[in-house]
């Protein structure tokens, strides 16, 4: 499925900061991971239907120490 979305305001800033801080490589990856988290959080899928490459990347990231902002202000610097 291909979609075009327009993110403005806080949504745009979150995606841009996630890329800038190295949490994701691309804006598209940020959106894909967000959708996977939505499915996981609300039980929309039992097992994510992701490519092996994406699954490997997600497993690799799970093993990494999370980078957390100390405050909302820090996230938007």
C-alpha positions in Angstrom: 0.0 0.0 0.0 1.3 3.4 -0.9 -0.1 6.5 0.8 0.7 10.2 0.9 0.2 12.0 4.1 0.8 15.6 5.2 2.1 16.1 8.7 2.1 19.6 10.2 2.9 21.1 13.6 3.7 18.7 16.4 3.5 15.6 14.2 6.0 17.0 11.8 8.4 18.1 14.6 8.2 14.6 16.2 9.1 12.9 12.9 11.9 15.4 12.1 13.4 15.1 15.6 13.2 11.3 15.5 15.3 11.4 12.3 17.7 14.0 13.6 18.3 12.2 16.9 19.0 8.9 15.0 16.0 7.0 16.3 15.0 6.3 12.7 16.9 6.7 9.4 14.1 8.3 7.4 10.7 10.0 7.9 9.0 7.0 6.2 10.6 4.7 8.7 9.3 6.8 11.5 5.7 6.6 10.1 6.0 2.8 9.6 7.2 2.2 13.1 4.4 4.4 14.4 1.9 2.3 12.6 3.4 -0.9 14.0 3.3 0.5 17.5 -0.3 1.5 17.0 -1.1 -2.0 16.0 0.8 -3.5 18.9 -0.6 -1.1 21.5 -4.3 -1.7 20.6 -4.0 -5.3 19.6 -4.9 -4.7 16.0 -2.6 -7.4 14.8 -1.4 -10.6 16.5 1.9 -10.6 14.6 3.1 -7.8 12.5 3.3 -8.6 8.8 6.7 -7.0 8.1 9.5 -7.8 5.7 12.4 -9.8 7.0 14.6 -6.7 6.6 12.3 -4.6 8.7 12.0 -7.3 11.3 15.8 -7.6 11.6 16.0 -3.8 12.0 13.3 -3.8 14.6 15.1 -6.6 16.6 18.4 -4.7 16.3 16.8 -1.5 17.7 15.1 -3.4 20.5 18.5 -4.5 21.8 19.9 -0.9 21.7 19.6 1.3 24.7 16.7 3.6 24.2 17.4 7.3 23.8 15.0 9.3 25.9 14.5 13.0 26.1 14.7 14.3 29.6 11.9 16.8 29.0 9.5 17.7 26.1 11.7 20.8 25.6 14.8 18.6 25.0 12.9 16.6 22.3 12.2 19.8 20.3 15.7 21.3 20.3 
